[in-house]
Structure formats: C-alpha cells, structure tokens
Amino acid sequence: MKTKVLMVCLGNICRSPLAEGVLKSKVDLSSVFVDSAGTAGYHIGKAPDARSIAVAKKHGLDISEQGCRKFTAQDLDDFDVIFAMDKSNYKNIIRLSRSKGQRQKVHLLLSNKDAIEKEVPDPYYGGEDGFEHVYQLINEACNRIAKEL
C-alpha cells in the first residue's frame, strides 16, 4: 500500500505544486503517492504559475502538467500525511478535520530542522528571487521528508 502525501498552499499554483514536484523527485513513486491542493479554489484546473514551472525546470523538474485543485475534507481521509506551507493554510485544513486522527496527519512543511523560517512564504506577488527562495526551502524540507518515508 502506498503512503499518500499531500502538499497544500492557498491557490495550488506556486508553493504546493513545487513541493509536489520536488518530493516526487526524491521518493520511490511505486511506494509513495504525492499530490497537491489549495485551500482556496481560485485556480481550479489551471497549470501552476509560470514562475513555479520555470524554477522547477531550472532544477531539472517538470511540473507543467499538474492541474490545480481545491483541498476538500475528503483529503483528510484519503491522505496519510498532509503538509501545509504556512500557518494560515494549516489552520484552514484543521478546521475541516473531524477527528484527532485527522488532525495528527497535518503538519507545517518546514520545521526548525529545515530553516529558521517556520513558513514557506507565498512568492505570488513577488519576483523571480522569491520563487528560487521558496524552491530552496521546499527542497530542504523534502530531503528530510523523503528520508522519513
């Protein structure tokens, strides 16, 4: 049975698609399923932000085929581990939970082991440098996660 991991940000176009792509590149996909979603439904069905696609490509990853989707309460049943990019999305996910078991599946992506920062900042309104910074934070976190899976 595959371990199912879900990466979650707000719109599912910047951070979580990158996190999905990065983690997929680090795990055995025959034993780990990785997906991503957003807590808001702003971009359902759309490809990731062009800047996320570009930074992924720069690091040898292709995330261009991903499609944005909205996080649902069903995801709390369907996934084994859920990583939120920031505290706001963490709280939104927890609000949808119906049990202690579901709440225990939800974590912030970053820990003190990964970076001084506790949250992956949203690069949407910034420039290219923000996307590279986000990639680096996600890459370090996914190195840890891949070892733990």
C-alpha positions, 0 to 999 in steps of 0.5 A: 500500500502506498503512503499518500502525501499531500502538499497544500498552499492557498491557490495550488499554483506556486508553493504546493505544486513545487513541493509536489514536484520536488518530493516526487523527485526524491521518493520511490513513486511505486511506494509513495503517492504525492499530490497537491491542493489549495485551500482556496479554489481560485485556480481550479484546473489551471497549470501552476504559475509560470514562475513555479514551472520555470524554477522547477525546470531550472532544477531539472523538474517538470511540473507543467502538467499538474492541474490545480485543485481545491483541498476538500475534507475528503483529503483528510481521509484519503491522505496519510500525511498532509503538509501545509506551507504556512500557518494560515493554510494549516489552520484552514485544513484543521478546521475541516478535520473531524477527528484527532486522527485527522488532525495528527496527519497535518503538519507545517512543511518546514520545521526548525530542522529545515530553516529558521523560517517556520513558513514557506512564504507565498512568492505570488506577488513577488519576483523571480528571487522569491520563487528560487527562495521558496524552491530552496526551502521546499527542497530542504524540507523534502530531503528530510521528508523523503528520508522519513518515508 
